[in-house]
Amino acid sequence: MKSFFVFLAVLLFVSQAEANDLYREHCAQCHHPDRLGAMGPALLPENLERVPRKESAEVIANGRPATQMPGFGDKLSPEEIQAMVGYIYGPVTPAPTWSDADIQASRITWIANEKLPKKPAHDADILNLFMVVELGDQHVTVLDGDRFEPIARFPSRFALHGGIKYAPDGRFAYMASRDGWISRFDLFSLKMTHEIRVGINTRNVAVSGDGRYVMVANTLPRSLVVLDARDLSLVKTIPLVNAKGESSRPSAVYSAPPRQSFIVALKDIAEVWEIPLADKTGKPVSDFTVRPIVLDAVLDDFLFDQAYKLLIGASRKGPTGQVVDLDAARKIAEVALPGMPHLASGIIWPYKDTEVLATPNLKEGEVTVVDLKTWQVIKRIPTLGPGFFMRSHENSPYAWVDVFNGRDKDSVHVIDKATLEVVKTLRPAPGKTSAHVEFTKSGGHVLLSIWEMDGALVIYDAKSLEEVKRIPMKKPSGKYNVSNKINRSAGTSH
């Protein structure tokens, strides 16, 4: 009864129309005018049903750590915040849907495959190209990783996800926008070939190891969408509903090429799904049968060992990570990972007589180093603050990790992989966010983003750690080297 009177009091101070106006002023740019999601997630009852209203109010007031969600406590009164909570938990009329017919009707062919060139229309090494997402003005730059010169720049769909994926031979790039558009770009002609909208709010995209399929994980509607990688035509839609009839948002979908499968983690159900693309004899299959693996807790974040036999994952709410044997379909170990480890940005390298996993932490100022034989934490390397991305290369003695948040967001640490010590801290643009390092194909150079509107790519010599070049860009975020991605370098995310 008390909560009813509080809600009634709020309505007396802030009307529904005023709440709508507040949303459009402060939230629509990131979450879409109709709350369907863009750079930020969809704000609909279906997406928020597992999030307590109190938690949502706290996020509106104080922001969300390790995301681009700011706090509005200094702009909105407590009554306005409560009204906003009521608004985003209210239904959208009519309810948003995106059917197979909608998907098929949205498909665009910009250039037919038979009209594409047989050879590159440029002299850059395809395998040493980078696709750089510039969030500041919604563009993508194609960068020659040998000369460090842009060879193309084109407008992207709104709120493009930074995790661009490539075909197994490196020729085509596949991009996903937060509002559901999937784009296929040809690195020979430097032209877009096909696009299709698969949903209203999309998490990420993956390309199968054999190059046949693109799989997309959608938050709204809660689904996996399978596309033909050749032309982005719809193959199948798989609802994110388990055998018990429970529905979930996806944490992410990844390709597992050595296993000839896709791996999907669920955000609201303690399950991981494996979707095989070949039978036990290695013969390709296309029935997309889900093989569920039941876990102790949901996984918000995960990575694989280099053999893709083990999955190491963690929950944002739990103090421990889970090690899952994908062949045995069960958890085999736990790892002490307090805070909020960003395992999707974790990397693996040989260390003494073992291998180690190192991951930054989205809440704690540390890099956690785990022995992959014993699953014990062997070191916690102090950093100047929470980090988002960690990168290395097989040919480099160093691992790089950013700070990303807090007063030292302009710094990036260089860690010696043999001693597990920070050997240098760089501040490439004092006062501005430094983030997301990537290596060139050979590992000889490092590209780092100044994550600001008046930002840049800063190129370093990976051995001397000296700056080589600086290229102005508009809030550059994700940038992935073709060779390192398709060859599944241990130093970058897969």
KAHU-V576685 format. One record per residue. N is the residue number from 1. RES is the residue in three letters. SS is DSSP state (H for helix, E for strand, C for the rest). PHI is phi as a letter, one per 30 degrees, with the letter a starting at -180 (* if undefined). Layout:
BEGIN
N | RES | SS | PHI
N | RES | SS | PHI
END
This chain:
BEGIN
1 | MET | C | *
2 | LYS | H | d
3 | SER | H | d
4 | PHE | H | d
5 | PHE | H | d
6 | VAL | H | d
7 | PHE | H | d
8 | LEU | H | d
9 | ALA | H | d
10 | VAL | H | d
11 | LEU | H | d
12 | LEU | H | d
13 | PHE | H | d
14 | VAL | C | b
15 | SER | C | d
16 | GLN | H | d
17 | ALA | H | d
18 | GLU | H | d
19 | ALA | H | d
20 | ASN | H | d
21 | ASP | H | d
22 | LEU | H | d
23 | TYR | H | d
24 | ARG | H | d
25 | GLU | H | d
26 | HIS | H | c
27 | CYS | C | b
28 | ALA | H | d
29 | GLN | H | d
30 | CYS | H | c
31 | HIS | H | c
32 | HIS | C | i
33 | PRO | C | e
34 | ASP | C | c
35 | ARG | C | i
36 | LEU | C | d
37 | GLY | C | j
38 | ALA | C | b
39 | MET | C | d
40 | GLY | C | c
41 | PRO | C | d
42 | ALA | C | d
43 | LEU | C | c
44 | LEU | C | b
45 | PRO | H | e
46 | GLU | H | d
47 | ASN | H | d
48 | LEU | H | c
49 | GLU | C | d
50 | ARG | C | c
51 | VAL | C | c
52 | PRO | C | e
53 | ARG | H | d
54 | LYS | H | d
55 | GLU | H | d
56 | SER | H | d
57 | ALA | H | d
58 | GLU | H | d
59 | VAL | H | d
60 | ILE | H | d
61 | ALA | H | d
62 | ASN | H | c
63 | GLY | C | i
64 | ARG | C | b
65 | PRO | C | e
66 | ALA | C | i
67 | THR | C | b
68 | GLN | C | c
69 | MET | C | d
70 | PRO | C | d
71 | GLY | C | c
72 | PHE | C | c
73 | GLY | C | d
74 | ASP | C | d
75 | LYS | C | c
76 | LEU | C | c
77 | SER | C | d
78 | PRO | H | e
79 | GLU | H | d
80 | GLU | H | d
81 | ILE | H | d
82 | GLN | H | d
83 | ALA | H | d
84 | MET | H | d
85 | VAL | H | d
86 | GLY | H | e
87 | TYR | H | d
88 | ILE | H | d
89 | TYR | C | d
90 | GLY | C | d
91 | PRO | C | d
92 | VAL | C | c
93 | THR | C | c
94 | PRO | C | d
95 | ALA | C | d
96 | PRO | C | d
97 | THR | C | b
98 | TRP | C | b
99 | SER | C | c
100 | ASP | H | e
101 | ALA | H | d
102 | ASP | H | d
103 | ILE | H | d
104 | GLN | H | d
105 | ALA | H | d
106 | SER | H | d
107 | ARG | C | d
108 | ILE | E | b
109 | THR | E | c
110 | TRP | C | d
111 | ILE | C | b
112 | ALA | C | d
113 | ASN | H | e
114 | GLU | H | d
115 | LYS | H | c
116 | LEU | C | d
117 | PRO | C | d
118 | LYS | C | d
119 | LYS | C | b
120 | PRO | C | d
121 | ALA | C | d
122 | HIS | C | b
123 | ASP | C | c
124 | ALA | C | d
125 | ASP | C | d
126 | ILE | H | e
127 | LEU | H | d
128 | ASN | H | c
129 | LEU | E | d
130 | PHE | E | b
131 | MET | E | c
132 | VAL | E | c
133 | VAL | E | d
134 | GLU | E | c
135 | LEU | C | d
136 | GLY | C | d
137 | ASP | C | b
138 | GLN | C | h
139 | HIS | E | b
140 | VAL | E | b
141 | THR | E | c
142 | VAL | E | c
143 | LEU | E | c
144 | ASP | E | d
145 | GLY | C | d
146 | ASP | C | c
147 | ARG | C | c
148 | PHE | C | h
149 | GLU | E | b
150 | PRO | E | d
151 | ILE | E | c
152 | ALA | E | a
153 | ARG | E | b
154 | PHE | E | b
155 | PRO | E | d
156 | SER | C | c
157 | ARG | C | d
158 | PHE | C | d
159 | ALA | C | h
160 | LEU | E | d
161 | HIS | C | d
162 | GLY | C | d
163 | GLY | C | d
164 | ILE | C | d
165 | LYS | E | c
166 | TYR | E | b
167 | ALA | C | d
168 | PRO | C | e
169 | ASP | C | c
170 | GLY | C | i
171 | ARG | C | d
172 | PHE | E | c
173 | ALA | E | c
174 | TYR | E | b
175 | MET | E | b
176 | ALA | E | b
177 | SER | E | c
178 | ARG | C | d
179 | ASP | C | c
180 | GLY | C | j
181 | TRP | E | d
182 | ILE | E | c
183 | SER | E | b
184 | ARG | E | c
185 | PHE | E | c
186 | ASP | E | c
187 | LEU | C | d
188 | PHE | C | d
189 | SER | C | d
190 | LEU | C | i
191 | LYS | E | b
192 | MET | E | d
193 | THR | E | c
194 | HIS | E | b
195 | GLU | E | b
196 | ILE | E | a
197 | ARG | E | c
198 | VAL | C | c
199 | GLY | C | a
200 | ILE | C | c
201 | ASN | E | b
202 | THR | E | c
203 | ARG | E | d
204 | ASN | E | a
205 | VAL | E | b
206 | ALA | E | b
207 | VAL | E | c
208 | SER | C | d
209 | GLY | C | d
210 | ASP | C | c
211 | GLY | C | i
212 | ARG | C | d
213 | TYR | E | b
214 | VAL | E | c
215 | MET | E | c
216 | VAL | E | c
217 | ALA | E | c
218 | ASN | E | c
219 | THR | E | d
220 | LEU | E | b
221 | PRO | C | d
222 | ARG | C | d
223 | SER | E | a
224 | LEU | E | c
225 | VAL | E | c
226 | VAL | E | c
227 | LEU | E | c
228 | ASP | E | d
229 | ALA | C | d
230 | ARG | C | d
231 | ASP | C | b
232 | LEU | C | i
233 | SER | C | d
234 | LEU | E | d
235 | VAL | E | c
236 | LYS | E | a
237 | THR | E | c
238 | ILE | E | c
239 | PRO | E | d
240 | LEU | C | d
241 | VAL | E | b
242 | ASN | C | d
243 | ALA | C | d
244 | LYS | C | d
245 | GLY | C | i
246 | GLU | C | d
247 | SER | E | c
248 | SER | C | b
249 | ARG | C | d
250 | PRO | E | d
251 | SER | E | d
252 | ALA | E | a
253 | VAL | E | b
254 | TYR | E | b
255 | SER | E | d
256 | ALA | E | b
257 | PRO | H | e
258 | PRO | H | d
259 | ARG | H | c
260 | GLN | C | h
261 | SER | E | a
262 | PHE | E | c
263 | ILE | E | b
264 | VAL | E | b
265 | ALA | E | c
266 | LEU | E | c
267 | LYS | C | d
268 | ASP | C | c
269 | ILE | C | b
270 | ALA | C | d
271 | GLU | E | b
272 | VAL | E | c
273 | TRP | E | c
274 | GLU | E | c
275 | ILE | E | c
276 | PRO | E | d
277 | LEU | C | c
278 | ALA | E | a
279 | ASP | C | d
280 | LYS | C | d
281 | THR | C | d
282 | GLY | C | j
283 | LYS | C | d
284 | PRO | E | e
285 | VAL | C | b
286 | SER | C | b
287 | ASP | C | c
288 | PHE | C | h
289 | THR | C | d
290 | VAL | E | d
291 | ARG | E | c
292 | PRO | E | d
293 | ILE | E | b
294 | VAL | E | d
295 | LEU | C | c
296 | ASP | C | d
297 | ALA | C | a
298 | VAL | C | d
299 | LEU | C | c
300 | ASP | C | d
301 | ASP | E | a
302 | PHE | E | a
303 | LEU | E | b
304 | PHE | E | c
305 | ASP | C | d
306 | GLN | C | d
307 | ALA | C | d
308 | TYR | C | i
309 | LYS | C | c
310 | LEU | E | c
311 | LEU | E | c
312 | ILE | E | c
313 | GLY | E | b
314 | ALA | E | b
315 | SER | C | c
316 | ARG | C | d
317 | LYS | C | c
318 | GLY | C | c
319 | PRO | C | d
320 | THR | E | b
321 | GLY | E | c
322 | GLN | E | c
323 | VAL | E | c
324 | VAL | E | c
325 | ASP | E | d
326 | LEU | C | d
327 | ASP | C | d
328 | ALA | C | d
329 | ALA | C | h
330 | ARG | E | a
331 | LYS | E | d
332 | ILE | E | c
333 | ALA | E | a
334 | GLU | E | b
335 | VAL | E | b
336 | ALA | E | d
337 | LEU | C | b
338 | PRO | C | d
339 | GLY | C | i
340 | MET | C | b
341 | PRO | E | d
342 | HIS | C | c
343 | LEU | H | d
344 | ALA | H | d
345 | SER | H | c
346 | GLY | C | d
347 | ILE | E | b
348 | ILE | E | b
349 | TRP | E | a
350 | PRO | E | d
351 | TYR | E | b
352 | LYS | C | h
353 | ASP | C | c
354 | THR | E | b
355 | GLU | E | b
356 | VAL | E | b
357 | LEU | E | c
358 | ALA | E | b
359 | THR | E | b
360 | PRO | E | d
361 | ASN | E | b
362 | LEU | C | d
363 | LYS | C | c
364 | GLU | C | c
365 | GLY | C | d
366 | GLU | E | a
367 | VAL | E | c
368 | THR | E | c
369 | VAL | E | c
370 | VAL | E | b
371 | ASP | E | d
372 | LEU | C | d
373 | LYS | C | d
374 | THR | C | c
375 | TRP | C | i
376 | GLN | C | c
377 | VAL | E | d
378 | ILE | E | c
379 | LYS | E | a
380 | ARG | E | c
381 | ILE | E | d
382 | PRO | E | d
383 | THR | C | b
384 | LEU | C | d
385 | GLY | C | l
386 | PRO | C | e
387 | GLY | C | c
388 | PHE | C | c
389 | PHE | C | b
390 | MET | E | b
391 | ARG | E | b
392 | SER | C | a
393 | HIS | C | a
394 | GLU | C | e
395 | ASN | C | c
396 | SER | C | c
397 | PRO | C | d
398 | TYR | E | c
399 | ALA | E | c
400 | TRP | E | c
401 | VAL | E | b
402 | ASP | E | d
403 | VAL | C | c
404 | PHE | C | i
405 | ASN | C | b
406 | GLY | C | j
407 | ARG | C | d
408 | ASP | C | c
409 | LYS | C | d
410 | ASP | C | d
411 | SER | C | c
412 | VAL | E | b
413 | HIS | E | c
414 | VAL | E | c
415 | ILE | E | c
416 | ASP | E | d
417 | LYS | C | d
418 | ALA | C | d
419 | THR | C | c
420 | LEU | C | i
421 | GLU | E | c
422 | VAL | E | d
423 | VAL | E | c
424 | LYS | E | a
425 | THR | E | c
426 | LEU | E | c
427 | ARG | C | b
428 | PRO | C | d
429 | ALA | C | b
430 | PRO | C | e
431 | GLY | C | i
432 | LYS | C | c
433 | THR | C | d
434 | SER | E | c
435 | ALA | E | a
436 | HIS | E | h
437 | VAL | E | d
438 | GLU | E | b
439 | PHE | E | c
440 | THR | C | d
441 | LYS | C | e
442 | SER | C | d
443 | GLY | C | i
444 | GLY | C | d
445 | HIS | E | b
446 | VAL | E | b
447 | LEU | E | c
448 | LEU | E | b
449 | SER | E | c
450 | ILE | E | c
451 | TRP | C | d
452 | GLU | C | b
453 | MET | C | e
454 | ASP | C | c
455 | GLY | E | c
456 | ALA | E | a
457 | LEU | E | c
458 | VAL | E | c
459 | ILE | E | c
460 | TYR | E | c
461 | ASP | E | d
462 | ALA | C | d
463 | LYS | C | c
464 | SER | C | d
465 | LEU | C | i
466 | GLU | C | c
467 | GLU | E | d
468 | VAL | E | c
469 | LYS | E | a
470 | ARG | E | b
471 | ILE | E | c
472 | PRO | E | d
473 | MET | E | b
474 | LYS | C | c
475 | LYS | C | h
476 | PRO | E | d
477 | SER | E | c
478 | GLY | E | d
479 | LYS | E | a
480 | TYR | E | b
481 | ASN | E | d
482 | VAL | H | e
483 | SER | H | d
484 | ASN | H | d
485 | LYS | H | d
486 | ILE | H | d
487 | ASN | C | c
488 | ARG | C | h
489 | SER | C | e
490 | ALA | C | d
491 | GLY | C | c
492 | THR | C | b
493 | SER | C | d
494 | HIS | C | c
END
